[in-house]
């Protein structure tokens, strides 16, 4: 119980100082952190420009790529992967 009262006093003191010096959470803890789910942009490794089909080479293939052999699929492989939003 004593610990809880101490926490309340400390938090009140911190809030008071933040208001006094016009500080925000980002001033104290740094800029906004990306959401836990956000990562590097998805890199596209396969692209069919005629149909606009993109695939990163991971996970399920798009239906249009499922029936292709590896040789046929390699025709759509990009030399250098590019971010998904660049295509």
The first five atom37 places (N, CA, C, CB, O) and aatype in JSON, in Angstrom:
{
  "aatype": [20, 20, 20, 20, 20, 20, 20, 20, 20, 20, 20, 20, 20, 20, 20, 20, 20, 20, 20, 20, 20, 20, 20, 20, 20, 20, 20, 20, 20, 20, 20, 20, 20, 20, 20, 20, 20, 20, 20, 20, 20, 20, 20, 20, 20, 20, 20, 20, 20, 20, 20, 20, 20, 20, 20, 20, 20, 20, 20, 20, 20, 20, 20, 20, 20, 20, 20, 20, 20, 20, 20, 20, 20, 20, 20, 20, 20, 20, 20, 20, 20, 20, 20, 20, 20, 20, 20],
  "atom_mask": [
    [1, 1, 1, 1, 1],
    [1, 1, 1, 1, 1],
    [1, 1, 1, 1, 1],
    [1, 1, 1, 1, 1],
    [1, 1, 1, 1, 1],
    [1, 1, 1, 1, 1],
    [1, 1, 1, 1, 1],
    [1, 1, 1, 1, 1],
    [1, 1, 1, 1, 1],
    [1, 1, 1, 1, 1],
    [1, 1, 1, 1, 1],
    [1, 1, 1, 1, 1],
    [1, 1, 1, 1, 1],
    [1, 1, 1, 1, 1],
    [1, 1, 1, 1, 1],
    [1, 1, 1, 1, 1],
    [1, 1, 1, 1, 1],
    [1, 1, 1, 1, 1],
    [1, 1, 1, 1, 1],
    [1, 1, 1, 1, 1],
    [1, 1, 1, 1, 1],
    [1, 1, 1, 1, 1],
    [1, 1, 1, 1, 1],
    [1, 1, 1, 1, 1],
    [1, 1, 1, 1, 1],
    [1, 1, 1, 1, 1],
    [1, 1, 1, 1, 1],
    [1, 1, 1, 1, 1],
    [1, 1, 1, 1, 1],
    [1, 1, 1, 1, 1],
    [1, 1, 1, 1, 1],
    [1, 1, 1, 1, 1],
    [1, 1, 1, 1, 1],
    [1, 1, 1, 1, 1],
    [1, 1, 1, 1, 1],
    [1, 1, 1, 1, 1],
    [1, 1, 1, 1, 1],
    [1, 1, 1, 1, 1],
    [1, 1, 1, 1, 1],
    [1, 1, 1, 1, 1],
    [1, 1, 1, 1, 1],
    [1, 1, 1, 1, 1],
    [1, 1, 1, 1, 1],
    [1, 1, 1, 1, 1],
    [1, 1, 1, 1, 1],
    [1, 1, 1, 1, 1],
    [1, 1, 1, 1, 1],
    [1, 1, 1, 1, 1],
    [1, 1, 1, 1, 1],
    [1, 1, 1, 1, 1],
    [1, 1, 1, 1, 1],
    [1, 1, 1, 1, 1],
    [1, 1, 1, 1, 1],
    [1, 1, 1, 1, 1],
    [1, 1, 1, 1, 1],
    [1, 1, 1, 1, 1],
    [1, 1, 1, 1, 1],
    [1, 1, 1, 1, 1],
    [1, 1, 1, 1, 1],
    [1, 1, 1, 1, 1],
    [1, 1, 1, 1, 1],
    [1, 1, 1, 1, 1],
    [1, 1, 1, 1, 1],
    [1, 1, 1, 1, 1],
    [1, 1, 1, 1, 1],
    [1, 1, 1, 1, 1],
    [1, 1, 1, 1, 1],
    [1, 1, 1, 1, 1],
    [1, 1, 1, 1, 1],
    [1, 1, 1, 1, 1],
    [1, 1, 1, 1, 1],
    [1, 1, 1, 1, 1],
    [1, 1, 1, 1, 1],
    [1, 1, 1, 1, 1],
    [1, 1, 1, 1, 1],
    [1, 1, 1, 1, 1],
    [1, 1, 1, 1, 1],
    [1, 1, 1, 1, 1],
    [1, 1, 1, 1, 1],
    [1, 1, 1, 1, 1],
    [1, 1, 1, 1, 1],
    [1, 1, 1, 1, 1],
    [1, 1, 1, 1, 1],
    [1, 1, 1, 1, 1],
    [1, 1, 1, 1, 1],
    [1, 1, 1, 1, 1],
    [1, 1, 1, 1, 1]
  ],
  "atom_positions": [
    [[0.83, -1.19, 0.0], [0.0, 0.0, 0.0], [0.88, 1.26, 0.0], [-0.94, -0.01, 1.21], [0.57, 2.24, -0.68]],
    [[1.96, 1.22, 0.77], [2.85, 2.38, 0.81], [3.46, 2.62, -0.57], [3.97, 2.17, 1.87], [3.56, 3.76, -1.01]],
    [[3.85, 1.54, -1.24], [4.43, 1.66, -2.57], [3.44, 2.33, -3.53], [4.83, 0.28, -3.1], [3.84, 3.17, -4.33]],
    [[2.18, 1.98, -3.46], [1.16, 2.57, -4.33], [1.03, 4.07, -4.08], [-0.2, 1.88, -4.11], [0.91, 4.85, -5.03]],
    [[1.07, 4.47, -2.81], [0.99, 5.9, -2.49], [2.2, 6.64, -3.01], [0.87, 6.11, -0.96], [2.09, 7.76, -3.51]],
    [[3.37, 6.01, -2.91], [4.59, 6.63, -3.43], [4.51, 6.8, -4.94], [5.83, 5.8, -3.05], [4.91, 7.83, -5.48]],
    [[3.99, 5.79, -5.62], [3.84, 5.87, -7.07], [2.94, 7.04, -7.45], [3.27, 4.55, -7.63], [3.24, 7.79, -8.38]],
    [[1.84, 7.18, -6.74], [0.9, 8.26, -7.03], [1.59, 9.61, -6.87], [-0.35, 8.17, -6.12], [1.41, 10.5, -7.7]],
    [[2.38, 9.77, -5.8], [3.1, 11.03, -5.58], [4.13, 11.29, -6.67], [3.8, 11.02, -4.2], [4.25, 12.41, -7.17]],
    [[4.87, 10.25, -7.05], [5.9, 10.41, -8.08], [5.26, 10.77, -9.41], [6.73, 9.12, -8.22], [5.74, 11.68, -10.1]],
    [[4.19, 10.08, -9.77], [3.51, 10.37, -11.04], [2.97, 11.79, -11.05], [2.37, 9.37, -11.28], [3.08, 12.49, -12.06]],
    [[2.4, 12.23, -9.93], [1.88, 13.6, -9.85], [3.02, 14.59, -10.01], [1.15, 13.83, -8.5], [2.86, 15.62, -10.67]],
    [[4.17, 14.3, -9.41], [5.34, 15.19, -9.54], [5.83, 15.26, -10.98], [6.47, 14.72, -8.63], [6.18, 16.33, -11.48]],
    [[5.87, 14.12, -11.63], [6.31, 14.08, -13.03], [5.35, 14.87, -13.91], [6.42, 12.62, -13.53], [5.78, 15.65, -14.76]],
    [[4.06, 14.68, -13.7], [3.07, 15.41, -14.5], [3.18, 16.91, -14.26], [1.65, 14.94, -14.17], [3.04, 17.71, -15.19]],
    [[3.44, 17.29, -13.02], [3.6, 18.7, -12.68], [4.8, 19.3, -13.41], [3.76, 18.87, -11.16], [4.7, 20.39, -13.98]],
    [[5.92, 18.59, -13.4], [7.12, 19.08, -14.09], [6.91, 19.12, -15.6], [8.33, 18.19, -13.75], [7.38, 20.04, -16.27]],
    [[6.21, 18.13, -16.14], [5.94, 18.13, -17.57], [5.11, 19.36, -17.96], [5.21, 16.83, -17.99], [5.37, 19.99, -18.98]],
    [[4.11, 19.68, -17.14], [3.28, 20.85, -17.41], [4.09, 22.13, -17.25], [2.05, 20.88, -16.48], [3.97, 23.06, -18.05]],
    [[4.91, 22.19, -16.21], [5.72, 23.38, -15.93], [6.66, 23.7, -17.09], [6.53, 23.19, -14.64], [6.85, 24.86, -17.43]],
    [[7.26, 22.67, -17.67], [8.23, 22.88, -18.74], [7.65, 22.6, -20.13], [9.43, 22.01, -18.51], [8.39, 22.54, -21.12]],
    [[6.34, 22.43, -20.2], [5.65, 22.17, -21.46], [6.29, 21.0, -22.21], [5.65, 23.43, -22.34], [6.63, 21.12, -23.39]],
    [[6.45, 19.88, -21.53], [7.04, 18.68, -22.1], [5.96, 17.68, -22.48], [8.03, 18.04, -21.12], [4.94, 17.55, -21.8]],
    [[6.19, 16.98, -23.57], [5.27, 15.91, -23.99], [5.96, 14.57, -23.77], [4.83, 16.08, -25.49], [7.15, 14.5, -23.45]],
    [[5.19, 13.5, -23.94], [5.78, 12.17, -23.81], [6.9, 11.95, -24.81], [4.71, 11.09, -23.99], [7.91, 11.33, -24.5]],
    [[6.71, 12.48, -26.02], [7.75, 12.29, -27.04], [9.02, 13.06, -26.69], [7.24, 12.74, -28.42], [10.11, 12.65, -27.09]],
    [[8.91, 14.17, -25.96], [10.1, 14.88, -25.5], [10.91, 14.02, -24.53], [9.7, 16.2, -24.83], [12.14, 14.06, -24.53]],
    [[10.22, 13.25, -23.73], [10.89, 12.44, -22.72], [11.32, 11.09, -23.27], [9.96, 12.24, -21.52], [12.45, 10.66, -23.04]],
    [[10.44, 10.42, -23.99], [10.71, 9.06, -24.45], [11.17, 8.98, -25.9], [9.51, 8.22, -24.27], [11.42, 7.88, -26.39]],
    [[11.29, 10.08, -26.58], [11.68, 10.07, -27.98], [10.47, 10.12, -28.87], [12.51, 8.83, -28.29], [9.33, 10.14, -28.41]],
    [[10.74, 10.15, -30.17], [9.67, 10.24, -31.15], [8.76, 9.05, -31.13], [10.24, 10.41, -32.53], [9.01, 8.05, -30.45]],
    [[7.71, 9.17, -31.87], [6.72, 8.08, -31.94], [7.39, 6.84, -32.5], [5.5, 8.48, -32.81], [8.1, 6.9, -33.5]],
    [[7.15, 5.74, -31.87], [7.7, 4.47, -32.33], [6.73, 3.87, -33.32], [7.97, 3.5, -31.14], [5.52, 4.04, -33.2]],
    [[7.27, 3.15, -34.31], [6.36, 2.51, -35.25], [5.54, 1.44, -34.54], [7.14, 1.89, -36.42], [5.98, 0.85, -33.56]],
    [[4.37, 1.21, -35.05], [3.52, 0.17, -34.48], [4.27, -1.16, -34.51], [2.18, 0.07, -35.24], [5.1, -1.39, -35.39]],
    [[3.97, -2.0, -33.57], [4.72, -3.25, -33.46], [4.64, -4.09, -34.73], [4.19, -4.06, -32.29], [5.56, -4.86, -35.03]],
    [[3.58, -3.94, -35.47], [3.43, -4.72, -36.7], [4.14, -4.11, -37.9], [1.99, -4.88, -37.02], [4.33, -4.78, -38.91]],
    [[4.54, -2.86, -37.8], [5.17, -2.24, -38.96], [6.61, -2.67, -39.07], [5.07, -0.72, -38.89], [7.33, -2.77, -38.08]],
    [[7.02, -2.91, -40.29], [8.37, -3.38, -40.57], [8.87, -2.67, -41.81], [8.41, -4.91, -40.76], [8.28, -1.69, -42.27]],
    [[9.96, -3.17, -42.33], [10.46, -2.63, -43.58], [9.39, -2.82, -44.65], [11.8, -3.32, -43.99], [8.56, -3.73, -44.55]],
    [[9.41, -1.97, -45.66], [8.4, -2.16, -46.71], [8.6, -3.51, -47.41], [8.48, -1.01, -47.74], [9.72, -3.99, -47.56]],
    [[7.5, -4.09, -47.82], [7.57, -5.38, -48.53], [8.33, -5.17, -49.83], [6.14, -5.96, -48.8], [8.04, -4.26, -50.6]],
    [[9.29, -6.04, -50.07], [10.08, -5.95, -51.29], [9.51, -6.91, -52.33], [11.57, -6.26, -51.01], [9.35, -8.11, -52.06]],
    [[9.21, -6.39, -53.49], [8.63, -7.18, -54.56], [9.75, -7.82, -55.38], [7.72, -6.3, -55.46], [10.67, -7.14, -55.82]],
    [[9.66, -9.13, -55.56], [10.68, -9.86, -56.32], [10.16, -10.35, -57.67], [11.18, -11.04, -55.49], [10.95, -10.62, -58.58]],
    [[8.85, -10.47, -57.8], [8.24, -10.92, -59.05], [7.18, -9.91, -59.45], [7.62, -12.36, -58.89], [6.38, -9.47, -58.63]],
    [[7.18, -9.55, -60.74], [6.24, -8.54, -61.2], [5.87, -8.8, -62.66], [6.83, -7.12, -61.04], [6.74, -8.96, -63.52]],
    [[4.58, -8.83, -62.91], [4.06, -8.96, -64.28], [3.49, -7.6, -64.66], [2.96, -10.12, -64.39], [2.37, -7.27, -64.27]],
    [[4.24, -6.8, -65.42], [3.78, -5.44, -65.74], [2.51, -5.39, -66.58], [4.86, -4.7, -66.45], [1.75, -4.43, -66.48]],
    [[2.28, -6.4, -67.41], [1.09, -6.39, -68.27], [-0.18, -6.49, -67.44], [1.14, -7.54, -69.27], [-1.18, -5.82, -67.72]],
    [[-0.15, -7.33, -66.4], [-1.33, -7.54, -65.56], [-1.24, -6.84, -64.21], [-1.55, -9.02, -65.34], [-2.21, -6.83, -63.44]],
    [[-0.08, -6.26, -63.92], [0.09, -5.55, -62.65], [0.16, -6.46, -61.43], [-1.03, -4.59, -62.46], [-0.17, -6.05, -60.32]],
    [[0.59, -7.7, -61.63], [0.64, -8.67, -60.54], [1.99, -8.57, -59.85], [0.38, -10.12, -61.05], [3.04, -8.62, -60.5]],
    [[1.96, -8.44, -58.53], [3.17, -8.33, -57.72], [3.21, -9.49, -56.74], [3.22, -6.97, -56.97], [2.18, -9.95, -56.25]],
    [[4.43, -9.95, -56.46], [4.6, -10.99, -55.44], [5.98, -10.85, -54.82], [4.4, -12.42, -56.05], [6.97, -10.67, -55.53]],
    [[6.04, -10.92, -53.51], [7.31, -10.77, -52.8], [8.14, -12.04, -52.83], [7.05, -10.37, -51.37], [9.31, -12.02, -52.43]],
    [[7.56, -13.15, -53.28], [8.3, -14.4, -53.28], [8.16, -15.15, -51.98], [9.75, -14.14, -53.56], [8.83, -16.17, -51.77]],
    [[7.3, -14.66, -51.09], [7.03, -15.31, -49.81], [5.54, -15.53, -49.68], [7.58, -14.46, -48.62], [4.74, -14.79, -50.25]],
    [[5.18, -16.53, -48.94], [3.76, -16.79, -48.74], [3.12, -17.36, -49.99], [3.04, -15.51, -48.33], [3.79, -17.84, -50.9]],
    [[1.8, -17.28, -50.0], [1.06, -17.83, -51.16], [1.33, -17.04, -52.41], [-0.43, -17.84, -50.88], [1.43, -15.81, -52.39]],
    [[1.45, -17.75, -53.5], [1.6, -17.09, -54.79], [0.26, -16.51, -55.19], [2.13, -18.08, -55.87], [-0.78, -17.05, -54.82]],
    [[0.27, -15.42, -55.94], [-0.99, -14.94, -56.51], [-1.56, -16.04, -57.42], [-0.79, -13.6, -57.3], [-0.79, -16.8, -58.01]],
    [[-2.86, -16.12, -57.54], [-3.46, -17.18, -58.36], [-2.88, -17.24, -59.78], [-4.97, -16.98, -58.44], [-2.75, -18.33, -60.35]],
    [[-2.54, -16.1, -60.33], [-2.01, -16.06, -61.7], [-0.63, -16.7, -61.79], [-1.93, -14.61, -62.19], [-0.22, -17.13, -62.87]],
    [[0.1, -16.78, -60.67], [1.44, -17.38, -60.67], [1.44, -18.84, -60.22], [2.35, -16.57, -59.77], [2.45, -19.53, -60.4]],
    [[0.35, -19.32, -59.65], [0.33, -20.67, -59.06], [0.61, -21.78, -60.06], [-0.99, -20.92, -58.41], [1.29, -22.75, -59.72]],
    [[0.11, -21.67, -61.25], [0.24, -22.74, -62.23], [1.54, -22.67, -63.03], [-0.92, -22.7, -63.18], [1.81, -23.56, -63.84]],
    [[2.35, -21.64, -62.8], [3.58, -21.48, -63.59], [4.68, -22.39, -63.06], [4.05, -20.02, -63.57], [4.79, -22.62, -61.86]],
    [[5.5, -22.9, -63.98], [6.69, -23.65, -63.58], [7.73, -22.64, -63.08], [7.26, -24.52, -64.78], [7.55, -21.43, -63.25]],
    [[8.79, -23.12, -62.47], [9.82, -22.21, -61.97], [10.45, -21.42, -63.12], [10.91, -22.99, -61.22], [10.75, -20.24, -62.96]],
    [[10.64, -22.07, -64.27], [11.2, -21.37, -65.43], [10.28, -20.24, -65.87], [11.43, -22.36, -66.6], [10.74, -19.13, -66.15]],
    [[8.98, -20.52, -65.93], [8.02, -19.49, -66.34], [7.97, -18.36, -65.32], [6.62, -20.11, -66.53], [7.88, -17.19, -65.67]],
    [[8.02, -18.73, -64.06], [7.99, -17.73, -62.99], [9.23, -16.84, -63.03], [7.88, -18.42, -61.64], [9.15, -15.64, -62.75]],
    [[10.36, -17.42, -63.36], [11.62, -16.65, -63.41], [11.58, -15.54, -64.46], [12.79, -17.58, -63.7], [12.35, -14.59, -64.37]],
    [[10.7, -15.65, -65.44], [10.57, -14.57, -66.44], [10.08, -13.28, -65.78], [9.61, -15.0, -67.58], [10.35, -12.19, -66.27]],
    [[9.35, -13.42, -64.67], [8.8, -12.25, -63.99], [9.66, -11.78, -62.82], [7.4, -12.57, -63.49], [9.34, -10.79, -62.15]],
    [[10.76, -12.48, -62.56], [11.64, -12.13, -61.44], [12.39, -10.84, -61.75], [12.64, -13.28, -61.13], [12.98, -10.69, -62.83]],
    [[12.37, -9.92, -60.81], [13.09, -8.66, -60.96], [14.56, -8.88, -60.61], [12.46, -7.55, -60.06], [14.87, -9.67, -59.71]],
    [[15.45, -8.19, -61.31], [16.88, -8.31, -61.0], [17.18, -7.82, -59.59], [17.72, -7.51, -62.02], [17.96, -8.43, -58.86]],
    [[16.55, -6.73, -59.23], [16.71, -6.17, -57.89], [15.34, -5.96, -57.28], [17.49, -4.83, -57.93], [14.5, -5.29, -57.88]],
    [[15.08, -6.52, -56.09], [13.77, -6.32, -55.46], [13.51, -4.83, -55.23], [13.7, -7.1, -54.12], [14.43, -4.06, -54.95]],
    [[12.26, -4.44, -55.36], [11.87, -3.04, -55.15], [10.73, -2.97, -54.14], [11.44, -2.38, -56.5], [9.97, -3.93, -54.0]],
    [[10.61, -1.84, -53.42], [9.5, -1.7, -52.48], [8.15, -1.79, -53.21], [9.61, -0.36, -51.71], [8.02, -1.34, -54.35]],
    [[7.18, -2.38, -52.55], [5.87, -2.59, -53.15], [5.24, -1.31, -53.64], [4.95, -3.26, -52.17], [4.57, -1.3, -54.68]],
    [[5.43, -0.22, -52.92], [4.78, 1.04, -53.31], [5.5, 1.72, -54.48], [4.72, 1.99, -52.12], [5.01, 2.73, -54.99]],
    [[6.64, 1.19, -54.91], [7.37, 1.79, -56.04], [6.83, 1.31, -57.38], [8.85, 1.46, -55.94], [7.12, 1.91, -58.42]],
    [[6.05, 0.25, -57.37], [5.51, -0.28, -58.64], [4.08, 0.17, -58.84], [5.57, -1.82, -58.67], [3.46, -0.17, -59.85]]
  ]
}
